[in-house]
């Protein structure tokens, strides 16, 4: 198991190197260089910059040197913890992302937990009571869940809450806590607000996972080991939870790898609609204003989350399934 | 009911209700199993052997259902008491579960498929003990290790921690036998236990089962399609065809004095060491009818050499005694017919 984890950990730097190149290509994508647009931006807002400062910036980013030197300068600054400056906000990127990253991860994990807690029982009952009313009900429910765009669900719920109860359900905090520093009261406030985006974001994934689990379980429920467990005198519910579920859940665990980053990035539109202080809306704004260093850093962050998600799901899978553990070690 | 008889099946009927039609998987099967006796059930694939034992264990799954007959069973340690009818019990209820695995244990056909690949052997063995005995994990583990030793598994302590796919076929089947024995059952049901393993290992597993059966005076139902295996292990043989019992009797009578044309044909198709190398084996002409398309009358008549037109294809023969221990369902021996439904 330890060997397995170490092997996976050694892959991390390689993956991150590849992803950092992709992010850098994104930064380089718009025409013109960063300093020129920066100067133009400053001029537009009425202030200016002297030639010495401009030259210093050009030097810092290596703008008159080949792309690989520029990449090198960028990545070595990032490795030292300097994410650079956001043009648009005139603030260090680390400052902009920090708080939002934390909230993004919290929301993502909450959504993930919600998804599994709802999808597991639905999948299990749908499979063990195949073609029952419950099964049909959730089949319909699941298709609706998959087919409705999440931002649409968000809009409908917002309208519903506002027109019926006169409350706005946007954001993750009450106004008085939005800019406050972390405290117990702020955490409680977060808990009060997070459930709605959590449900909205999790609906689609819940429907998908429940469908996958139902199909996997149906495959497992007729296996001879089920018969054997029954012949041993095992109670039915206990046996379903011990044997087929353990085997049917593996594909779900491996889906964690892509599901986690999907929650982070897929929440972009929903987060914008709901005005959530997560990374998503920031990425959208940075792309619109061509704040490429900010955009590149956010994309790199997404990559990082995806890699961590995959790593976690791999470890979890190896822990659950001895066959994978043995094969890889 | 004779006090030696621990299981008595009377006119058992199990059907599978499918969209295409109803399959009569078991259609009026009756036989008895006595203490210390090995009853072999023999028949081709799809003749209802496995469904018969699943019906006894109460583990027939939908769309299958036991629809008729009685399964009388004498519970452990109450030899004087009247036997109970297992069909009166709820399949998933506590009493039936208390009998399953505890008093009546199953040795499955394919140990590889019957063991979970993600749980250790020890985990699954201990579970079998703890479902029926109020013992700690350690005590259960000790019972399991002792049983594994008894069935000839070397290093049982070590083997508790391995997974099914790390063992050889023979060892896996020994694990299944140990698992069946952990609670000290009265009746062992072996569903083609030697089908999935090679011939040398087969012989070892058969010897082991025979030895354990003798030592513990177990009653056993042994299912196989291999008449050679039946000859080695069974005291009494039940020959099935398309869900019905064609003939049953003591093993010597069945092998040396078969009365039913189907039994005779089966025996004739066994290759012998005396036959020439290029000689063609006798086979039974035709093939097994589709379960939805059963012939009217005797299920075997389309393939039967002794077919009596106008009788076998119109009426269904019922088992009738030909001696005090042997009975045959065939119009060549008795005119007794089932009332038409």
Interface residues (C-beta under 8 A of the other chain):
Chain A: X222 X223 X224 X225 X227 X228 X230 X231 X232 X233 X234 X235 X236 X242 X243 X246 X247 X320 X321 X322 X323
Chain B: X54 X57 X59 X61 X92 X97 X98 X99 X100 X101 X102 X105 X106 X108 X109 X110 X113 X114 X115 X116 X117 X118 X119 X120 X127 X128 X131 X132 X163 X165 X179
